[in-house]
């Protein structure tokens, strides 16, 4: 399982540990990923994602999963998130 957020594309970064003697060793900074089920009002069901804590706050801030995916860039989304975005767009077009 890759350590990449499905909604923002945020992944591991590389840096250095620095000791008191200023010795440098490589390390990885991993994103804070959580397995969550987000509810879609349009689809009427929950969808499981592996997203970062920052992305979860962004989804809440924008007013839910449907609103977040509508504004999200396609290049940042995972294949699963793109599939859900297209399903939501199709359902909204059918309802309108």
C-alpha positions as CSV (number, residue, x, y, z in Angstrom):
1,X,0.0,0.0,0.0
2,X,1.5,3.3,-1.1
3,X,1.9,6.1,1.4
4,X,0.1,8.7,-0.8
5,X,-3.0,10.7,0.0
6,X,-5.8,9.8,-2.5
7,X,-7.3,13.3,-2.6
8,X,-4.3,15.6,-2.4
9,X,-1.4,13.5,-3.8
10,X,0.7,14.3,-0.7
11,X,3.4,11.7,-0.3
12,X,6.6,11.0,1.7
13,X,9.4,13.7,1.7
14,X,13.1,13.2,2.3
15,X,15.3,15.0,4.7
16,X,18.0,14.6,7.3
17,X,18.2,13.7,10.9
18,X,20.7,16.0,12.6
19,X,22.5,14.9,15.7
20,X,23.8,17.2,18.5
21,X,27.3,16.7,16.8
22,X,25.6,17.8,13.5
23,X,26.0,14.4,11.9
24,X,23.5,14.0,9.1
25,X,21.6,10.7,8.2
26,X,18.8,10.3,5.7
27,X,15.2,10.0,6.9
28,X,11.7,10.0,5.5
29,X,8.9,12.3,6.6
30,X,5.6,10.3,6.1
31,X,2.2,12.0,5.7
32,X,-0.4,11.4,8.4
33,X,-2.7,9.0,6.5
34,X,-6.0,7.7,7.9
35,X,-8.5,5.2,6.5
36,X,-11.8,7.0,6.5
37,X,-15.3,6.5,5.0
38,X,-16.6,9.8,3.5
39,X,-20.3,10.2,2.8
40,X,-21.5,11.4,-0.6
41,X,-24.9,13.3,-0.5
42,X,-25.3,12.8,-4.3
43,X,-24.6,9.1,-4.3
44,X,-26.2,8.4,-1.0
45,X,-23.4,6.1,0.3
46,X,-20.1,6.1,1.9
47,X,-16.8,5.7,0.0
48,X,-13.5,4.5,1.7
49,X,-10.4,6.6,1.2
50,X,-6.9,6.7,2.6
51,X,-6.3,10.4,3.1
52,X,-4.1,12.8,5.1
53,X,-5.4,14.6,8.1
54,X,-5.0,17.9,6.3
55,X,-7.2,16.6,3.4
56,X,-9.9,15.5,5.9
57,X,-9.9,19.1,7.2
58,X,-10.1,20.4,3.7
59,X,-13.1,18.2,2.9
60,X,-14.9,19.5,5.9
61,X,-14.0,23.1,5.1
62,X,-15.3,22.9,1.5
63,X,-18.6,21.4,2.7
64,X,-18.3,17.7,2.1
65,X,-16.9,15.1,-0.4
66,X,-19.0,16.2,-3.3
67,X,-17.9,19.9,-3.1
68,X,-14.3,18.9,-2.6
69,X,-14.1,16.6,-5.6
70,X,-15.9,19.2,-7.8
71,X,-13.0,21.7,-7.2
72,X,-10.1,19.2,-7.0
73,X,-7.6,19.0,-9.8
74,X,-7.7,15.7,-11.7
75,X,-3.9,15.3,-11.6
76,X,-3.8,15.2,-7.8
77,X,-6.6,12.6,-7.4
78,X,-6.0,8.8,-7.3
79,X,-7.8,6.5,-9.8
80,X,-10.4,5.6,-7.1
81,X,-11.1,9.2,-6.4
82,X,-11.4,10.0,-10.1
83,X,-13.9,7.2,-10.5
84,X,-16.0,8.6,-7.6
85,X,-15.7,12.2,-9.0
86,X,-17.1,11.0,-12.4
87,X,-19.9,9.0,-10.7
88,X,-20.9,12.1,-8.7
89,X,-20.9,14.3,-11.8
90,X,-23.0,11.8,-13.7
91,X,-25.5,11.6,-10.9
92,X,-25.7,15.4,-10.5
93,X,-26.3,15.7,-14.3
94,X,-29.1,13.1,-14.2
95,X,-30.8,14.9,-11.2
96,X,-30.6,18.4,-12.9
